[in-house]
Amino acid sequence: MLDLYNNKYDRKILKENIYAVKLMDILKTQTLDITFVVRYILSDLYQIHIDDMNISIEDVIKYQPHINKRELEKALLDYNSDSDSVEDFQTFAERESK
C-alpha cells in the first residue's frame, strides 16, 4: 500500500493505486496537475469513499495551491474523454479477485 503521507508518487503509481487509497489523501499529500485532478480527484467514477464524494474545487485549491481556480474550472468544462483513465472499479475488483 502507498504511504502517501511520507512519500511522493508519480502519476503512473497514483493511477495504478487509485482504488487502494482515498482521493482526499492523494489531494492532501501529493503534488497534482490539473489533468489528474479533473480525471480522477473530481471524477465521480473514482469516488468510492464518502470523503471523496465531497471534494470540491475549493478543496483542490486549498491543498494544491499551485493550481489556478479559473484554469481548473476551464479544464472541467473542456474535459470529455476518459481515454487516459483507469478501468472502472467493478472491472478492477473482478480482475484483482482472480
C-alpha positions as CSV (number, residue, x, y, z in Angstrom):
1,M,0.0,0.0,0.0
2,L,1.2,3.5,-0.7
3,D,2.5,5.7,2.1
4,L,1.0,9.0,0.8
5,Y,1.9,11.0,3.9
6,N,5.6,10.1,3.8
7,N,6.3,9.7,0.1
8,K,5.6,11.4,-3.2
9,Y,4.5,9.3,-6.1
10,D,4.3,9.8,-9.8
11,R,1.1,9.9,-11.9
12,K,1.5,6.3,-13.0
13,I,1.8,4.9,-9.5
14,L,-1.1,7.0,-8.3
15,K,-3.3,5.8,-11.2
16,E,-2.4,2.2,-10.6
17,N,-3.4,2.5,-6.9
18,I,-6.4,4.8,-7.4
19,Y,-8.8,2.4,-5.7
20,A,-6.5,1.5,-2.9
21,V,-6.3,5.0,-1.3
22,K,-8.7,7.8,-0.6
23,L,-8.7,10.5,-3.2
24,M,-8.8,13.1,-0.4
25,D,-5.5,11.7,0.9
26,I,-4.0,11.9,-2.6
27,L,-5.2,15.5,-2.8
28,K,-3.8,16.5,0.6
29,T,-0.4,14.8,0.2
30,Q,0.7,14.7,-3.4
31,T,1.6,17.4,-6.0
32,L,-1.0,17.0,-8.7
33,D,-1.6,18.6,-12.1
34,I,-4.9,19.9,-13.3
35,T,-5.5,16.9,-15.6
36,F,-5.1,14.4,-12.8
37,V,-7.4,16.4,-10.6
38,V,-10.1,16.6,-13.3
39,R,-9.8,12.9,-14.4
40,Y,-9.5,11.4,-11.0
41,I,-10.0,13.6,-8.0
42,L,-13.1,15.3,-9.1
43,S,-14.5,12.4,-11.2
44,D,-17.3,10.5,-9.7
45,L,-16.0,7.4,-11.4
46,Y,-13.3,7.0,-8.8
47,Q,-15.1,8.4,-5.7
48,I,-15.7,5.2,-3.7
49,H,-15.2,6.7,-0.2
50,I,-17.7,9.1,1.3
51,D,-15.0,11.7,1.9
52,D,-14.1,11.6,-1.7
53,M,-17.6,12.4,-2.8
54,N,-17.5,15.7,-1.1
55,I,-14.3,17.0,-2.6
56,S,-14.9,20.5,-4.0
57,I,-13.0,22.9,-6.3
58,E,-12.2,24.9,-3.1
59,D,-10.6,21.8,-1.5
60,V,-8.4,21.3,-4.6
61,I,-7.3,25.0,-4.4
62,K,-6.7,24.6,-0.7
63,Y,-4.5,21.5,-1.0
64,Q,-3.0,22.2,-4.4
65,P,-2.3,26.0,-4.2
66,H,-0.2,25.9,-7.4
67,I,-3.4,25.1,-9.3
68,N,-5.3,28.2,-10.7
69,K,-9.0,28.1,-10.0
70,R,-10.0,29.5,-13.3
71,E,-7.8,27.1,-15.2
72,L,-9.3,24.2,-13.2
73,E,-12.8,25.3,-13.9
74,K,-12.0,25.6,-17.7
75,A,-10.4,22.1,-17.6
76,L,-13.5,20.7,-16.0
77,L,-15.7,22.3,-18.7
78,D,-13.5,21.1,-21.5
79,Y,-13.0,17.6,-20.3
80,N,-15.0,15.0,-22.2
81,S,-12.7,12.0,-22.6
82,D,-11.7,9.3,-20.2
83,S,-9.0,7.8,-22.5
84,D,-6.2,8.2,-20.0
85,S,-8.1,6.9,-17.1
86,V,-8.1,3.5,-15.5
87,E,-10.8,0.9,-15.7
88,D,-13.9,1.2,-13.6
89,F,-14.0,-0.1,-10.1
90,Q,-16.1,-3.2,-10.8
91,T,-13.8,-4.3,-13.6
92,F,-10.7,-3.6,-11.4
93,A,-12.2,-5.5,-8.5
94,E,-13.1,-8.5,-10.6
95,R,-9.6,-8.6,-12.1
96,E,-7.9,-8.3,-8.7
97,S,-10.0,-11.1,-7.2
98,K,-8.8,-13.7,-9.7
